[in-house]
Amino acid sequence: MNLLFVDDETHLRDLMERELSDLGHAVTLAANGDEALRSMDAKAFDVVILDLRMPGLDGMGVFRRIRSRGEDPEVLVLTGHATTESAIEALRLGAWDYLTKPCRLDELKVVLERIEAFHTLKQENRTLKRDRARYQRQPILLGESAPLRAVREQITKVAQGDAPILLQGETGTGKELAARAIHEQSTRRDRAFVVLDCGQISDSLLESELYGHEQGAFTGAVHAREGIFEAAHRGTLFLDEIADLPVHLQSKLLRAVETGEVRRLGSTTLRKVDVRIVCATRGNLAEAVSCGRFREDFYYRLQGVEILLPPLRDRPEDVPLLIQEFLRRYPSPRLKNLDVDPSVVACLAAWNWPGNVRELENVVQRIVLLADRTPVQLHDLAQFGVLESGGSASPRGRSLADMERAHILRILRETHGSKSQAAEFLGISLKTLYNKLTSYGLSAPD
């Protein structure tokens, strides 16, 4: 933490600077009240350790100034002249504690550890409230089509229990939104919702991410760290792209899911956790089991309830609603109340959307950024590079494989051959993009 130590005794300031720095805190010193206020003008502090009797502006005067200025560091009074009156006044102003000199260092260390733990809890609470408010404002799985209504009904039914949930669906269909909806409708809604993308973290770090580690457990483990199981205690743990989890870690994760116990790397202590598991995969997990890429016992353990997220091409009636939502979410920087012509809506609803809702969102964002007039017309789409022909011919007259190939190659042309940019825009992994190019008979440079 950032500490301000205010005392007129030079030897005590020097001692505290050395000792508190050794505890890992950043320490600023002030010899009197005026110097303390100048330091607070220049920098924000987590804790002010304040002597009461000092020449000039005394400690209680500094304390009153801190509160009158609306600043909220924790104030720790440390005095060699304790009185009942000063203690009452300090506590009335909201002092964290009132300690008398000489104060033992281990006593001060304990107080600072409590303050730090309190600050951590406050920050976590703010983050949870902010995240919850943000996701409550955003529509969850927006649409009124029959397939999507069926998914929402399933979510409502399963949310109240603790059985593991397996979400399956193509990239961009809203699996994380579905997981958050399950969490928000559950009894765990006031606890943490923790996300781990199993496909975006290296094998060497995954075990540390899952279970945490003790100080010195491996090179670079300077401090002890809790894993995501502990972070999600009494909440929900969302394991995205679970099929990408290395086989050698599946058995360890299976044990944690079954027993509710985790052991940090470098520790011999088992920690009990209460976590609801929600997993997601864009592939077919049963097929991964038959190919030996996923443990069968782990699959059955995660298969408490399966929910299949429908692709956007199976619910075209939701496209107009989604377009309006994205236009609301991403207002034009130049045009007020930007809208699109009904012919544009019809064209976009007819498209097959291999990237699903995420791809539609990207298309609407591009329209918003490039549009010079409202409403946007059908022939504007070709100018914006949206779809292939501006929708003059119904894309449903072509096979999905042909459309997907044409769409991927068009995106590659737009990104000037950058596979990483194209994969990001398409909402697929770079590995998937390379596999598709290979299936088209193209090498990466082509």
N, C-alpha and C positions, 0 to 999 in steps of 0.2 A: 504494500500500500504506500501511498504518498503521505508521509508524516511531517508535521511541523512541530518542532520541540521549542517551547518558549520558556526561557529561564535566564535570570540575570547572573547566575553562577557559572563562570567560565569552565571550571573543571568538570561540572556536572554536564554541561552542554557537550564537551569533548567526549566524555564517557558515553553519553547516550548516543551520540553520533556513531561511535564505534560499535557499541553493542547492538543497537537497533538495525544498523546496516548489516551486521553479521546474521541477523534474523531474516534478512532478505528484503527489508523495507528501504525505500528511498527517503532519506532524511534531510530536511531543511532546518537550519537553526536560526533562532531569533533571540536577541539579548534583552528585548523589552517589548512593550505592547505596540508602540508605533512601528517598530521594525517588523513585528508579526503581521500587522495589517498591510504593510507594503508588500510583504511576501505573498499574502493572500490575494492582493491585487494582480500579481504577476502569474499566479499559478493556483490551480485547484488542488485541495488537499482532502484526503479521506478522513484523517484524524488529526486533531490539534491537541497536543499534550501541553497543558497550560499551568504555569506557576501562578499563584495568586498575588504574592507580595513582590512588586517590582517598582523601581523608580519610574516616575512619569505615569503613563496609563497603566493601571494595575490589571491583573488577570481577569477580575470580574468585569472591568470596563471593556476589555477585549471581547469577553464572552457576550456582553450585551450588544456590542457592535456587530459581531458575527450574526447574531439572531436578527438584528434590525435590518441588516443588509440582505436578508433572505437566503443566506448561504447555509448549507446543511452538512458540514463535516461533523463527525462525531467528536465531542469535546471530552477530554479526559483531564480532570483536575488533579494536579500533583502539588501538594503544599506542605511546608514544614510548620505552618501556623494554622492548624485546623481549628475551626470554631463551629458551633452548632448553627450560627446564623449564616456563615458562608456555605456550609454544606446544604442547608435548606435552599438558599438562593441559587446555588449551582444546580441542584436537582430540579428546581422550579424552571430554570432556563433549559433543562433537558440534557444535563451532563450524563454521559454514559456511566461514569464512575467517579468516585471521589477518593483519592489515595493520599496517604500521608507519607512524608519523608521521615526517615530513609525508607525507600520502597525497594523490595527485593526484585531483582530482574526477572526471576521466574514468575512472580506474581503479575508483573507488567506484561510478560509474554503471553500468559493465559488470557488476560483481558484483551490484548490485541488479536489473539486467535479467535476469540468470540466475536469481536467486531468484524473481522474479516469474513467469518462464516455468515454473519448476519447480512453483510453486504452482498455476498454471493447469493443468498436466498432472495434478497430484494431484487437483484438483477435477473435471476431466473423467473421470479414472479412477473416482473415487467415484460420479459420476453414472452412468457406464456400468454399474458393478457394481450400483448400486441399481436402475436401470431393468431390467437383465437379470434380477435376482432377482425383481422385481415381476412381470415378464411370464412368468417361469418358474413362479411361483406361480399365476398366473391360467390357467384352461383356454384353450387356443387352439382356436377353432372347435369348441366342444363339441357333440357329437351323434354318434349311431351310424347315422343314416339312410344309405341308399345314395348319395344325391346328395352328402352331406357327406364320406363316405368316399372318394368319387371325387375330390373336391377335394383332400383331404389326400394322396392318392396322387400327384396331379399336382404338388403342392407339393414332396413328397419327391423326385420325379424331377428337377424343374427347379432346385431350390435350389443344387445343387453347381456349376452352370455360371455364366456371366456374361452370358448373353443377357438382354435387357430383357424384363420381364414386364408384361403389361397385364391388370389385374383389372377385370372388369365385373360390376356387380350393383346392385340397388336400394339406396337409402339404408337403413342399419341392418343390412346382411347380413354385415358383418364384414370389409370390404376391408382396413382397416388391420391387423386381427388376422392376416389372411392374409399381408400384406406382412411383418409382424414374424416370422411363422412361417418364411417364405422366408429372411429374414435369419438367424434363429437356427439354421437347418439348413445354412447355407452356410459356406464357409471364411472369410467375413468377419465371423463372429459376434462376434469380440472387438474389432471396430472399430465406428465410430459408425453408428447408424441415425437418419437425419435426415429429418424430415417437413416438407413445405411444402404447405399447402392453397392451391391456385392460385385458389380462388374466394373466399378470405377476405382478400386483400391487394390494395391499390390498384395500378393500372397504374403509377403514378409510382414506387412503391417496389419493384415486383417485380424489375426488372433489378438493383437494388442488392442485394436479397435473394439472387438467384441467383449473382451474380458478385462481390459485394463492391464496396468503393470505397476510394479513397485519400483521405487528409486533404485537405479543400478541394475535393473533386470537385464538390460542390454545396452550396447553403446548408444549414447544419446538419451537414455532414460534418466534425465537429470532430476525429475520430480516424479513422485507417485501420481498415477492418473487412473480415474475410474473408467471402465469400459461402458459401452452403450447399454449393456444389460442393466448395470447399476443405475445409469442415467435414466433409464426407462422404468425404474422400479415403481410399481403400482400404476403404470401407464401403459402405453402401446408402443411396441417396437415394430417398425415397418421395414422389412427386408426386401428391397427392390431387386429385381433380376436375380432371384434366388438360384436359378439354374446355372448362373455363372460362378457360384460358390465352388471353390476347389474341393475335390472329393475328399482329400485328407482332412479338411476342416469340417466336413459334413457330420462326421461321427462325433466330433467334439461339440458341435452345435446341437446335435440330437440329444446328447446327454444333458446339456444345459436346459433345453426345452422340456425334457422329460422330468428332470429332478428339480428344476428351479434353483440350481446351485451353480455358482461360477467361482473360478479361482484365478486371481490375477497372475500374470506372468511374474515369476520370481517370488511368489508367495506360497505358503503351505496352508493358508486359511481359506476355507470354503465360505462364500457369502451367499446368503439366501436372498433370492429376488422373486418378485411377483410381477410377471410381465405377460401381457397379451400379445401373441405373435400374429402379425398379418404379413403375408408374403405376396409377391407379385412376380410374374414372369411373362415375357412376350412370346415364349415358345411353348411347346407341348411338353409338360413335365413328365407325363407318362411315357412319352416317346424317349425322353432323355434317360428314363429308368431302363427301358428295354435296350438302349444302346450302351448301358453301363456308365453313363456320365453322371448319374444321380442315384444315390442309395435308395433302394426300395423301401427299407424300414423308415428312412427319413421322409420319403414321399408320403407314406401312409400316416405318419405322425402330423405332417403339415396339412393333410387333406381333410381337416375337420369339416369345413364347408367350402365348396368351390363356387366361385362366382365368375361368370364369363362376361367380360365387357364387350359389347357389340361394336364392330367397326362402323365408321361413319357412313360407309356406302350402304349399310343395312338399315339406316335410319335417315334417309335424305330429307324427310319432313322436318327434321330438327335443324337443318342447315340455315334456313331464314332466321330462326331465333338466335342461333349462334352468331350469325353475321351481325345482327343488331347489337348483341351483347359486346362483341369485339369493337364495333364502332363506338359504343358508349365507353368502353374501357380505354380505348386509344384515340382520344380526340385529335382532330387534324390541327397541326400547328398554324395553318393558314386559312382554313375554311370553317365557318361556323355551321354546326348542324349538318356535317357531311353525311350524305345518304347515297344509296346505290339504286339504279333503275331496276324495276322488277325483272327485266330480261337478264340482268346480271345475276340476280338471285337465282333465277331459274337455271342459268348456265352453271353456276357453282353447285347448285343442288344436284345437277345431273352428273357431276364429276365423281370419280371413284375414290379419290382421296387416299392414296396408299399411305400417306403420313397421318391420316385421320384428323382429329380435332386440332392437334398441334400444327399440322400443315395448313389447315384452314385459317387458323389464327395468324400464322406467318403471312399468308396471302392477303388477309384483310389489313394487316399492318403495312404491307407494301402498298396497297391501294391508298391507304390513308396518307402515307408519306409522299406519294407521287401525284395524287389527284390535284388538278388545277381548277376543277369546277364541280358543282354538285347539281343533280345527282350524277354519279359516275355511270357512263354508258357502256354498252356491250363492246363496242369497237375500241374502247379505251384499254380493255384487258390485254390485248395483244401488245399495245404500246408499253404497258407496264410489265410485260414479260410474264403475265399471269396465264396459266394454262398454255395450250399450244396454238390454237387458232382463234382465240377469242370466243370460242363456244359456238361457231357457226355450224358445226356438225356435232351431234350428240355423242359424247364419249362413250355412252353405254352401248354403242354399236360395235365396240371393239372389245377384245378380250382383256381381262384384268392384267395378264402378264405383258401384253403389248403396251398397254397404257402405262404400266409401272416402268417398263424399259424406257419408253419415250420420255416420261416425266423425269426419271433419274438422269438421262443423258442431257435433257434440257437444263436441268439445274447445274450439271457439271459445266455446260457451256457458259452459263451465267456466272459461275464462280471461276471462270478461266482455267478450268482443270484442277482446281484445289479440292482434293478429296475430303480434307478435314472440314472445310466450310460447307461443302455439299452435304456431308453426313450430318452436320449440325442442323442445317436447314431442313433436311428430310426427316430429322428426328430418329435416325438410326445410328448404330455404332459404325466406326470406320471399318471394322472387320466385316460387318454385314455388307457394307458398300463394296468392298473388294470381292467378296463372294459373289455378289450379284454381277459385277463386271466380268468376273471369270465365267459365270453361267451364260453371259451374252457373247462369249468368245472374244472378249476384249482384255488386253493387258492394261495395267494401271496407267502407263504413259499414254496409250491410245485415248 
